[in-house]
Amino acid sequence: MNFPIPDFVPVPSAEIMQTIRVVSLIVGICLVGVGLLFQFLFKKNFFCNKKKEKKATALWVVIGIGVLLIANHGIQLLF
């Protein structure tokens, strides 16, 4: 279904969309890498107190967002 796009709606070109996908994929990979790195660095005192548990939860959120970015933009780059 192709709907006409009004002139006042900015639509990026195909090259710009490709660049956005690649940058988002790289950002996702970096988020997962940083999240896993900090997860392993904090592993010694992982469940010491509530503050450490909040940090661990935040790290899992960062890793999850990175995985979603990788999956979404990786699939977009395939098609």
C-alpha positions in Angstrom: 0.0 0.0 0.0 1.6 3.2 -1.2 0.1 6.2 0.4 1.0 9.6 -1.0 3.3 11.5 1.3 2.5 15.2 1.7 5.2 17.7 0.7 5.6 19.1 4.2 6.7 15.8 5.6 10.5 15.5 5.4 11.5 12.1 4.0 15.2 11.2 4.0 16.8 9.7 1.0 17.7 6.0 0.7 21.4 6.8 1.3 20.7 8.6 4.5 18.4 5.8 5.7 21.2 3.3 5.0 23.6 5.5 7.1 21.2 5.7 10.0 20.8 1.9 10.0 24.6 1.3 10.0 25.2 3.9 12.8 22.3 2.4 14.9 23.8 -1.1 14.4 27.2 0.1 15.5 25.6 1.9 18.5 23.8 -1.4 19.4 27.1 -3.4 19.3 28.8 -0.8 21.5 26.0 -0.8 24.0 26.1 -4.6 24.3 29.9 -4.6 24.5 30.0 -1.9 27.2 27.2 -3.5 29.2 28.9 -6.9 29.1 32.3 -5.3 30.0 30.8 -3.6 33.1 28.9 -6.7 34.0 32.1 -8.7 34.2 33.9 -5.9 36.0 31.2 -5.8 38.7 30.9 -9.5 39.0 33.0 -9.9 42.1 30.6 -7.9 44.3 27.5 -8.6 42.3 24.9 -9.0 45.1 26.6 -7.1 47.9 23.9 -4.5 48.5 20.9 -2.8 46.9 23.1 -0.3 45.1 24.9 -3.0 43.3 21.6 -4.7 42.3 20.4 -1.4 40.8 23.6 -1.1 38.8 23.2 -4.7 37.6 19.6 -4.0 36.5 20.7 -0.8 34.6 23.4 -2.9 32.9 20.9 -5.5 31.8 18.7 -2.7 30.4 21.6 -1.3 28.4 22.4 -4.8 27.1 18.8 -5.3 26.2 18.5 -2.0 24.3 21.7 -2.9 22.4 20.4 -6.3 21.4 17.1 -4.7 20.2 19.1 -2.2 18.1 21.2 -4.9 16.6 18.3 -7.1 15.8 16.1 -4.3 14.3 18.7 -2.6 12.2 20.5 -5.9 11.3 17.3 -7.2 9.8 16.6 -3.9 8.0 20.1 -4.0 6.5 19.4 -7.5 5.1 16.3 -6.4 3.2 
